[in-house]
């Protein structure tokens, strides 16, 4: 099993969610986040004063899935989240040692 963590632009969330549902993935955890990478924020003008916005709004998706689904999920997220502009985000893939469904006690792939 693997855990995919994807940091994407907030307005791409619905598109990514729908694309993942089309390939049969069901469980997704979404967290609002703030951060910056190479773009290092930007400046905005508010009431005539310029100020720097260091942290940009992002959305973090977390998905735990079987090893066989990982490549398809990564490709789906990339295609749905890509705008071609700086700040599109990142995808991280981590190993998952164990998963347990609390309600039924099912473990590992049966739990996801």
PyMOL commands that set and color helices and strands:
alter all, ss='L'
color gray80, all
select helices_A, chain A and resi 10-22+67-81+108-110
alter helices_A, ss='H'
color red, helices_A
select strands_A, chain A and resi 2-8+29-35+42-46+49-53+56-65+89-95
alter strands_A, ss='S'
color yellow, strands_A
deselect
rebuild
show_as cartoon
